[in-house]
Amino acid sequence: MPVITVDWWQGNDRAARAALVAELTESAARIAGCPHSSVTVLVRDVPHDHWSIGGRLADELVAAPRAGSRDEP
């Protein structure tokens, strides 16, 4: 049944991962009409220096965000 893959920045704690997995599982099971046990969620922690936004590596953006910019993470 449903397999959901989430790529997010490394550094989120176990509680955040557990909350995300629970919410995604609930929604997918409801929408797909399947039991929760049929939903698989994969969470991949990606280091900032392996992620880019707007042509810049995210570790640069996190280290020196521009004040007042809405484009920053």
Protein Blocks (a to p, Z undefined) as FASTA:
>chain_A
ZZddddddehiafklmmmmmmmmmmmmmmmnopafklpccddddddfklcceehiafklm
mmmccehiakbZZ
